[in-house]
Amino acid sequence: MKPIQLLFSLSSTLLIISGCTLPTVKDTSPSFTIIQSNLDQQGTSITIEFHKGKAHNHPSLAIWLEDLQGNFIQTLFATRYVATGIYGYGELASGKWKPEPGRAVRPASLPYWLHKRGQQTGRIPDLPTPENPLPDALTSATPTGNFRLNTRADRTLPRQFRLLMEINQPWDSNHYWTNNKFPDDYNYNTSLQPAVVYAATIDLDSEIDEYHLNPIGHSHWSGKNGLLYTNLTTLTTALQIADRIIVRVERQVP
């Protein structure tokens, strides 16, 4: 038998022994950064699974709870920049930045949460500062992609409540929210497309195992108030920061 024929014969035999073909394995499962917050508390256990969207690019976000009447209960998590008032680019003066971390005041970052948080603290809006930051147990660096947040409420929650998330990316313009839309509004120009608010109503008496957060509106474009604007038709990439957000809540016996 010639060498080439012998090599072909051996290769065929190996393929028959191994099942004729070699399978192609493609791992399509997303990888997640695991974040833990407030786990030293004794309240309801909550897991939030964030799948990034195609426009995701280091957003600021906050996640919190409120009752069905819209009364603030507590913050579960916020990204570190907005939770401390120290951003990746510090503010030298209005509209001037230094290329290093430093203090900045950005009321347009997450206005809906900042005003809701003020219901608890009495300061509206309640922007965290380096002197008065959010507790470390509730913060982390901004996740660069998909993440899973394992957290707990401070106490036993009502049988029905709402879980909300607000998310925003700076300098995120589109055909409607342009750089010159409000040329004299400095705070608007740090955000452009406004923050998007997502929500789900949780019912601990139901048989539902998981909930999906859906967009319910956007915040004020420069943070001047805590209103929710429900018309989302002018938003584009702001709605593509998140692809889907799944919430799982520990069942509680009444």
ZAMARGU-4260 file (C-alpha; in steps of 0.2 Angstrom, whole numbers, plus 5000, padded with zeros to 4 digits):
<rodrens>
0) 5000/5000/5000 | 5007/5017/4995 | 5010/5030/5010 | 4996/5041/5004 | 4984/5027/5004
5) 4989/5021/5021 | 4987/5038/5028 | 4969/5040/5021 | 4965/5023/5028 | 4971/5027/5045
10) 4961/5043/5045 | 4945/5035/5040 | 4947/5022/5053 | 4949/5035/5067 | 4934/5045/5061
15) 4924/5029/5061 | 4930/5025/5079 | 4926/5042/5085 | 4909/5043/5078 | 4912/5048/5060
20) 4913/5067/5062 | 4920/5079/5075 | 4906/5090/5083 | 4908/5109/5083 | 4904/5116/5100
25) 4899/5134/5101 | 4896/5142/5118 | 4882/5154/5116 | 4878/5157/5135 | 4882/5175/5141
30) 4895/5177/5154 | 4891/5188/5169 | 4900/5198/5182 | 4893/5194/5199 | 4889/5209/5210
35) 4884/5207/5228 | 4875/5221/5238 | 4867/5223/5255 | 4869/5204/5258 | 4871/5207/5277
40) 4853/5212/5279 | 4839/5200/5283 | 4825/5205/5271 | 4819/5198/5254 | 4833/5190/5243
45) 4832/5197/5225 | 4843/5193/5210 | 4844/5204/5195 | 4851/5198/5179 | 4856/5212/5167
50) 4859/5208/5148 | 4868/5222/5140 | 4862/5229/5123 | 4871/5234/5108 | 4873/5252/5113
55) 4880/5248/5130 | 4895/5259/5135 | 4899/5261/5153 | 4882/5268/5159 | 4877/5274/5176
60) 4863/5265/5184 | 4853/5264/5200 | 4841/5250/5206 | 4828/5253/5220 | 4812/5248/5228
65) 4795/5257/5231 | 4778/5253/5236 | 4763/5253/5224 | 4759/5271/5228 | 4776/5276/5222
70) 4784/5279/5239 | 4802/5276/5240 | 4807/5261/5251 | 4826/5259/5248 | 4841/5259/5236
75) 4847/5241/5231 | 4862/5246/5220 | 4870/5261/5211 | 4886/5262/5201 | 4901/5270/5209
80) 4902/5286/5199 | 4885/5292/5203 | 4885/5284/5221 | 4900/5295/5226 | 4900/5310/5215
85) 4918/5305/5209 | 4918/5303/5190 | 4931/5296/5178 | 4933/5314/5172 | 4933/5327/5185
90) 4926/5344/5183 | 4937/5359/5183 | 4924/5372/5179 | 4907/5372/5169 | 4910/5363/5153
95) 4929/5360/5157 | 4935/5343/5162 | 4952/5336/5168 | 4957/5319/5161 | 4957/5310/5178
100) 4945/5305/5191 | 4938/5319/5201 | 4922/5328/5209 | 4908/5332/5197 | 4889/5337/5200
105) 4878/5329/5187 | 4860/5330/5191 | 4855/5324/5173 | 4863/5307/5177 | 4849/5298/5185
110) 4836/5312/5190 | 4821/5300/5193 | 4831/5290/5206 | 4839/5306/5214 | 4822/5314/5217
115) 4814/5297/5223 | 4829/5295/5235 | 4825/5313/5242 | 4809/5306/5249 | 4819/5297/5261
120) 4833/5309/5265 | 4823/5326/5264 | 4836/5333/5251 | 4828/5334/5233 | 4836/5330/5222
125) 4848/5320/5233 | 4865/5319/5224 | 4878/5309/5233 | 4894/5318/5236 | 4912/5313/5241
130) 4907/5319/5258 | 4890/5310/5258 | 4891/5295/5247 | 4880/5280/5246 | 4886/5266/5258
135) 4899/5255/5250 | 4888/5240/5253 | 4877/5246/5239 | 4889/5251/5226 | 4902/5244/5214
140) 4912/5250/5198 | 4901/5251/5182 | 4900/5233/5175 | 4908/5232/5158 | 4894/5220/5151
145) 4882/5207/5158 | 4880/5206/5176 | 4870/5197/5190 | 4866/5207/5205 | 4863/5197/5221
150) 4855/5208/5234 | 4843/5209/5249 | 4831/5221/5256 | 4833/5229/5272 | 4818/5221/5279
155) 4802/5211/5275 | 4794/5219/5260 | 4775/5222/5256 | 4767/5207/5247 | 4766/5218/5232
160) 4779/5231/5227 | 4789/5239/5213 | 4807/5236/5207 | 4814/5250/5196 | 4830/5254/5187
165) 4836/5270/5179 | 4850/5270/5167 | 4860/5283/5157 | 4875/5286/5147 | 4884/5303/5145
170) 4885/5312/5129 | 4873/5300/5120 | 4866/5310/5106 | 4854/5306/5092 | 4844/5315/5078
175) 4832/5323/5091 | 4843/5325/5107 | 4857/5335/5098 | 4872/5344/5105 | 4863/5361/5101
180) 4845/5357/5107 | 4847/5366/5123 | 4864/5376/5120 | 4863/5385/5137 | 4859/5370/5147
185) 4875/5364/5154 | 4868/5349/5163 | 4858/5343/5147 | 4874/5343/5138 | 4882/5331/5150
190) 4869/5318/5145 | 4859/5322/5129 | 4847/5308/5128 | 4839/5307/5145 | 4840/5293/5157
195) 4828/5278/5154 | 4817/5271/5169 | 4813/5253/5169 | 4800/5244/5181 | 4791/5228/5186
200) 4778/5225/5199 | 4782/5211/5210 | 4768/5200/5218 | 4775/5188/5232 | 4758/5179/5232
205) 4759/5174/5214 | 4766/5159/5206 | 4777/5169/5195 | 4796/5164/5196 | 4804/5178/5187
210) 4799/5196/5181 | 4806/5207/5166 | 4809/5225/5169 | 4801/5235/5155 | 4804/5254/5150
215) 4791/5265/5157 | 4798/5282/5153 | 4812/5294/5154 | 4818/5307/5166 | 4820/5326/5164
220) 4834/5329/5151 | 4844/5340/5163 | 4838/5334/5180 | 4827/5349/5184 | 4813/5339/5191
225) 4808/5321/5196 | 4794/5318/5184 | 4793/5303/5173 | 4790/5307/5154 | 4781/5292/5146
230) 4784/5296/5128 | 4799/5286/5122 | 4798/5289/5103 | 4812/5301/5103 | 4825/5289/5111
235) 4836/5277/5101 | 4852/5271/5108 | 4846/5275/5125 | 4834/5261/5124 | 4848/5249/5118
240) 4859/5250/5133 | 4850/5236/5140 | 4844/5221/5130 | 4834/5213/5144 | 4833/5213/5163
245) 4827/5198/5173 | 4822/5199/5191 | 4820/5184/5203 | 4813/5186/5220 | 4814/5174/5235
250) 4796/5167/5239 | 4790/5173/5256 | 4778/5164/5267 | 4765/5176/5273
</rodrens>
